[in-house]
């Protein structure tokens, strides 16, 4: 049987409020048209089966490019080129380093805070229009930043406008991609997310060369035109499957905060972002404190981006094989251990380079896996709303993590920042491990009800209580 978009569908048992396993591709048993007359069947419904490829790979390439031309521009290395120019030339006299530091974080915070507006736009106007709005905002932010003559001009353009544009592009693209895949979902999301790392490296080279040859104002304009062209084409090519998935697109549903599984994801993101941002903004400058040159520090920062670019697709592939939540916990914990075991004692260039590459595999783990993990625990229908709630909460750590890093290193030196980053990632991994226990509890409860013939049981009726705290479930070997 085919649906209106010529995609395969099956008829199966499903509670109308519960689509988690169907959406994440783990549904098993299609039924025949004759079975609705069976005595034990209460509801028959048409369920979409993700194509697990096809045009989804075009969408993956588009999201990769969007990430490269939004998050890549906002990366530490690209912003560092602009920041270095402003400081060396005293472009904005009297501006403190704290003010410069907060611009990058404020941009990410604005991307998080516009999530309710993004959901409303997607519901009213669709994905293409929403992505186009983001594309125009990103272009305007970079173009107007080239004419900035006061620091508040930079706050409005580079921070607020750019952040809003990034939110209107990243959030819709992130919600669309999981709709196209089931067993290859994490791989596709990992490939798309690697655009952040590769984009950061590319924009570092482009911005550095352009600033020396044509000056900073024209560098901004070149980046503005590049982002307009690439993001504009990608906005037109990306296609959602909302007619089949029928996702909730509420502006903000505070009831999501009443779900323990959503809280676990939020804590994972909150702690990961504190560690991630402090690491990114501290590593290049740390190199100079151990006797290395600024160029060597820049190389270390660039290799951290390379590690993210290479690591995200690899982690995605492993997640599809060994469990998305399992790999999220493992990679987050490995980054924390790497910080404590390699970064703290790193006093030479070789050790620092090795740390940058290894840490990159785990440092960007959250943004590379969160959409797949969240789809696993809340389902595709709740994904846009739950993701939007999470983004609003993450506005706080993304805004203040860099100033925290500056203050911490100024008062206590880099060792305090290194230990802080390590324990933030370890704490984040602990939250994912509890999420894993919750998911195991949900799987066991579902199996129990299906064995008893309760086909109407679903996630909307699942309340784990304290069952997920059982030691057996915390240490149980399971692919989740």
C-alpha positions in Angstrom: 0.0 0.0 0.0 1.3 3.5 -0.8 0.4 6.9 0.7 -0.3 10.2 -1.1 3.5 10.9 -1.4 4.1 7.4 -2.9 5.7 6.2 0.3 5.0 2.7 1.7 2.6 2.4 4.7 1.4 -0.4 6.8 -1.8 -1.0 8.8 -1.1 -1.9 12.4 -2.3 -1.6 16.0 -1.6 1.8 17.5 -2.9 4.0 20.2 -3.7 7.4 18.8 -1.6 9.1 21.5 1.3 6.8 21.3 3.6 6.7 18.3 7.1 6.4 19.8 8.1 3.0 18.5 6.4 3.5 15.2 8.2 6.8 14.6 11.7 5.5 15.5 11.4 2.6 13.1 11.2 -0.2 15.7 7.6 -1.3 14.9 7.4 -4.9 13.8 4.1 -6.4 12.8 2.0 -5.2 9.9 -1.5 -6.7 9.7 -3.8 -7.6 6.9 -7.0 -5.9 5.9 -9.0 -8.8 7.2 -7.7 -8.5 10.8 -9.8 -5.5 11.8 -12.6 -8.0 12.3 -10.6 -10.0 14.8 -12.1 -9.9 18.3 -8.9 -8.6 20.0 -8.4 -5.6 17.7 -9.7 -2.3 18.8 -8.0 0.3 16.6 -6.6 0.1 13.1 -4.6 3.1 11.8 -2.4 4.0 8.8 1.3 4.3 9.9 4.0 5.9 7.9 7.2 4.0 7.4 10.3 6.3 6.9 12.0 5.7 3.5 15.3 5.3 5.4 17.2 7.0 2.5 16.1 8.2 -0.9 15.5 11.9 -0.9 16.5 11.9 2.7 20.1 12.0 1.6 19.5 15.2 -0.3 18.0 16.7 2.9 21.1 15.4 4.8 23.4 17.2 2.4 21.4 20.4 2.7 21.4 20.3 6.5 25.1 19.7 6.4 25.6 22.9 4.3 23.2 24.9 6.5 25.1 23.9 9.6 28.4 24.9 7.9 27.0 28.3 6.9 25.4 29.1 10.3 27.2 27.4 13.1 30.4 27.4 11.1 30.4 31.2 10.9 29.6 31.4 14.6 32.5 29.1 15.5 35.3 30.1 17.8 37.8 30.2 14.9 35.8 32.4 12.5 34.6 34.8 15.3 38.2 34.8 16.5 39.4 36.4 13.3 37.0 39.2 13.7 37.7 39.6 17.4 41.4 39.7 16.8 41.0 42.5 14.3 38.7 44.5 16.6 41.2 44.3 19.5 44.3 45.0 17.5 42.8 48.1 15.8 40.8 49.3 18.8 37.8 49.5 16.5 35.4 50.0 19.4 37.4 52.0 22.1 36.5 51.3 25.7 34.9 47.9 24.9 35.8 45.2 27.5 36.9 41.7 26.6 33.7 40.5 28.5 31.5 42.4 26.0 33.3 40.8 23.0 33.1 37.4 24.7 29.3 37.6 25.3 28.6 38.4 21.6 29.3 34.8 20.4 27.3 33.3 23.3 24.4 35.7 22.9 24.1 34.6 19.2 23.6 31.0 20.3 21.2 32.0 23.0 19.0 33.9 20.5 19.0 30.8 18.3 17.6 28.9 21.3 15.1 31.6 22.4 13.4 31.9 19.0 12.3 28.3 19.0 8.6 29.1 19.9 8.5 31.5 17.0 10.1 28.9 14.7 7.4 26.3 15.7 4.6 28.8 15.0 6.1 29.7 11.6 6.4 26.1 10.6 2.8 25.4 11.6 1.5 28.5 9.7 3.8 28.8 6.8 5.7 25.6 6.4 9.3 24.5 6.5 10.5 26.2 3.3 9.2 29.7 4.3 10.7 29.3 7.8 14.1 28.3 6.4 13.9 31.2 4.0 13.3 33.7 6.8 16.3 32.3 8.6 18.4 32.6 5.4 17.5 36.3 5.0 18.2 37.1 8.7 21.7 35.4 8.5 22.5 37.4 5.4 21.3 40.7 6.9 23.2 40.1 10.1 26.6 39.6 8.3 26.0 42.3 5.8 25.0 45.0 8.4 27.9 43.9 10.6 30.3 45.1 7.9 29.1 48.6 8.6 29.2 48.5 12.4 30.8 51.6 13.9 29.6 51.1 17.5 29.7 48.0 19.7 25.9 48.0 20.0 25.7 47.7 16.2 27.7 44.5 16.5 25.4 43.2 19.3 22.3 43.7 17.2 23.8 42.3 14.0 26.4 39.6 14.9 24.6 38.5 18.0 20.8 39.1 18.0 20.0 39.1 14.2 22.5 36.3 13.4 21.3 34.2 16.3 17.6 34.5 15.3 18.6 33.6 11.7 20.5 30.6 12.9 17.5 29.5 15.0 15.1 29.8 12.0 17.4 27.6 9.9 18.9 25.1 12.4 15.7 24.2 14.3 13.5 23.3 11.2 16.3 21.5 9.5 17.0 19.4 12.7 13.3 18.5 13.0 12.9 17.5 9.4 15.9 15.1 9.0 14.8 12.4 11.5 11.5 12.0 9.6 13.4 10.5 6.6 15.3 7.7 8.4 14.8 4.8 10.8 17.7 2.5 11.1 20.1 5.0 9.5 18.8 8.0 11.5 21.8 8.6 13.7 24.2 8.3 10.7 22.3 10.9 8.7 22.1 13.3 11.7 25.8 12.8 12.4 26.7 13.5 8.8 24.6 16.7 8.8 25.9 17.8 12.2 29.5 17.4 11.0 28.9 20.5 8.9 29.5 22.5 12.0 33.1 21.2 12.4 34.1 21.4 8.7 32.3 24.7 8.3 34.3 26.1 11.3 37.6 25.1 9.7 36.6 26.4 6.3 35.4 29.7 7.6 38.5 30.1 9.7 40.6 29.9 6.5 38.3 32.0 4.4 37.9 34.7 6.9 41.6 34.9 7.7 42.6 35.1 4.1 39.9 37.6 3.2 40.6 39.9 6.2 44.2 40.3 5.1 43.5 40.8 1.4 40.2 42.9 1.2 39.7 44.0 4.8 37.2 43.1 7.5 34.1 44.9 6.1 34.4 43.1 2.7 35.1 39.8 4.5 31.7 40.2 6.2 30.0 40.9 2.9 31.7 37.9 1.2 30.5 35.6 4.0 27.0 37.2 3.8 26.7 36.4 0.1 28.1 32.9 0.5 25.5 32.1 3.2 22.7 33.7 1.2 23.5 31.6 -1.9 24.0 28.2 -0.1 21.3 28.5 2.6 18.9 29.8 0.0 19.3 26.8 -2.3 19.2 24.4 0.6 16.0 26.0 1.9 14.3 25.3 -1.4 15.6 21.7 -1.6 14.7 20.5 1.9 11.4 18.7 2.1 9.5 17.7 5.3 7.2 14.8 5.8 4.8 16.6 8.1 1.7 15.5 6.3 2.6 11.9 7.2 4.2 12.3 10.6 1.7 15.0 11.8 4.1 16.5 14.4 3.0 18.8 17.2 4.2 22.3 16.5 3.1 24.3 19.6 4.9 27.5 20.3 5.7 26.3 23.8 4.3 23.4 25.7 5.4 23.6 29.4 3.9 20.2 30.0 7.0 18.7 28.4 8.9 19.7 31.5 6.8 17.3 33.4 8.3 14.3 31.6 11.3 12.9 33.3 12.8 11.8 30.0 12.8 15.3 28.7 14.4 16.6 31.9 17.2 14.1 31.5 17.9 15.3 27.9 17.8 19.0 29.1 20.3 18.3 32.0 22.5 16.5 29.5 22.4 19.5 27.2 22.8 22.1 29.9 26.0 20.5 31.4 27.4 19.6 28.0 27.0 23.2 26.7 28.8 24.5 29.8 31.7 22.2 29.1 31.6 22.6 25.3 31.7 26.4 25.1 34.4 26.7 27.9 36.5 24.1 26.1 36.2 25.9 22.7 37.0 29.3 23.9 39.8 28.3 26.3 41.8 25.8 24.3 43.4 28.2 21.7 44.5 30.7 24.4 45.6 28.0 26.8 48.3 27.0 24.2 49.9 30.4 24.7 50.1 30.0 28.5 52.3 26.9 28.1 54.8 28.5 25.8 53.2 27.8 22.4 52.6 30.4 19.7 49.2 31.9 18.8 49.4 30.0 15.5 49.9 26.7 17.3 46.9 27.6 19.5 44.8 28.3 16.4 45.8 24.9 14.9 44.7 23.2 18.2 41.4 24.9 17.9 41.0 24.0 14.3 41.8 20.4 15.0 39.1 20.4 17.7 36.7 21.3 14.9 38.2 18.6 12.7 37.6 16.0 15.4 34.0 17.1 15.6 33.6 17.0 11.8 35.0 13.5 11.6 33.6 12.2 14.8 29.9 13.1 14.4 29.3 10.8 11.4 31.3 8.0 13.0 29.4 8.3 16.3 26.2 8.4 14.3 27.1 5.1 12.5 28.0 3.4 15.8 24.8 4.7 17.4 22.6 3.0 14.8 24.5 -0.3 15.4 24.9 -0.3 19.2 22.2 2.1 20.4 21.7 5.8 20.3 21.4 6.4 24.0 24.3 4.0 24.7 26.7 5.9 22.4 25.5 9.3 23.6 26.4 8.4 27.2 29.7 6.7 26.2 31.0 9.6 24.0 30.0 12.3 26.5 31.8 10.5 29.3 34.8 9.9 27.2 35.2 13.6 26.5 35.1 14.3 30.3 37.7 11.7 31.0 39.8 13.0 28.1 39.8 16.5 29.6 41.0 15.2 33.0 43.5 12.7 31.7 45.0 14.6 28.7 44.2 18.3 28.9 45.1 18.9 32.6 48.7 17.5 32.2 49.1 18.8 28.6 52.3 21.0 28.6 53.6 20.4 25.1 52.3 20.8 21.5 52.0 17.1 20.7 49.9 16.3 23.7 47.7 19.3 23.1 47.1 18.2 19.4 46.3 14.7 20.5 43.8 16.0 23.1 42.2 18.4 20.5 41.5 15.6 18.1 40.3 13.1 20.7 38.1 15.6 22.6 36.5 16.7 19.3 35.0 13.2 18.9 33.1 13.6 22.2 32.8 17.4 22.7 30.3 17.9 19.9 28.4 14.8 20.8 25.3 16.5 22.2 24.4 18.6 19.1 25.3 15.6 16.8 23.0 13.1 18.6 20.3 15.0 20.5 17.7 15.0 17.7 18.1 11.2 17.3 18.1 10.5 21.0 15.1 12.8 21.6 13.2 11.1 18.7 14.0 7.8 20.4 12.4 8.8 23.7 9.5 11.2 22.8 8.8 10.1 19.2 8.6 12.2 16.0 5.3 13.8 16.8 6.4 15.4 20.0 10.0 16.1 18.7 9.5 19.7 17.5 7.8 20.8 20.7 10.1 19.0 23.1 13.1 20.2 21.1 11.9 23.8 21.3 11.4 23.6 25.1 15.0 22.2 25.4 16.4 25.0 23.3 14.9 27.7 25.5 16.4 26.2 28.6 19.8 26.0 26.8 19.9 29.7 26.2 21.3 30.3 29.7 24.5 28.1 29.5 25.2 29.2 25.9 25.1 32.9 26.9 27.2 32.8 30.0 29.6 29.8 29.5 32.3 31.9 27.7 32.2 34.8 30.3 32.4 32.0 33.0 35.5 30.7 31.3 37.2 34.1 31.2 36.4 34.8 34.8 37.5 31.3 35.9 40.9 31.5 34.1 41.5 35.1 35.3 40.9 34.2 39.0 42.1 30.5 39.3 44.1 29.8 36.2 43.4 27.2 33.5 43.5 24.1 35.7 40.2 25.2 37.3 38.6 25.6 33.9 40.0 22.2 32.8 38.6 20.4 35.8 35.3 22.2 35.4 35.0 21.1 31.8 35.8 17.5 32.6 33.2 17.2 35.4 30.6 19.0 33.3 30.9 16.3 30.6 30.9 13.5 33.2 27.8 14.9 34.9 26.1 15.2 31.5 27.0 11.5 30.8 25.3 10.6 34.1 22.1 12.2 33.0 22.2 10.2 29.8 22.8 7.0 31.8 19.6 7.7 33.8 17.8 8.3 30.5 19.0 4.9 29.3 17.5 3.3 32.4 14.2 5.1 31.8 14.1 3.8 28.2 14.8 0.2 29.3 11.9 0.5 31.8 9.7 1.8 29.0 10.7 -1.1 26.7 10.0 -3.7 29.4 6.6 -2.2 30.2 5.6 -2.1 26.5 6.6 -5.8 26.1 4.7 -6.8 29.2 1.5 -5.0 28.0 1.7 -6.4 24.4 2.2 -9.9 25.8 -1.0 -9.4 27.8 -2.9 -8.3 24.6 -3.2 -4.6 25.6 -2.7 -3.1 22.2 -4.0 0.3 23.3 -1.3 0.8 25.8 1.1 3.6 24.8 3.6 6.2 25.9 0.9 8.6 27.0 0.0 6.1 29.7 3.5 5.2 30.6 4.8 6.6 34.0 8.1 5.0 35.0 7.8 6.2 38.6 11.0 5.2 40.4 11.3 1.9 38.5 14.2 3.4 36.4 16.2 3.7 39.6 16.5 0.0 40.0 20.2 -1.1 40.0 19.3 -3.9 37.6 18.2 -1.4 34.9 21.1 0.9 35.5 23.6 -1.8 34.7 21.6 -3.9 32.3 23.2 -4.6 28.9 20.7 -3.5 26.3 20.8 -1.8 22.9 18.9 1.4 23.4 
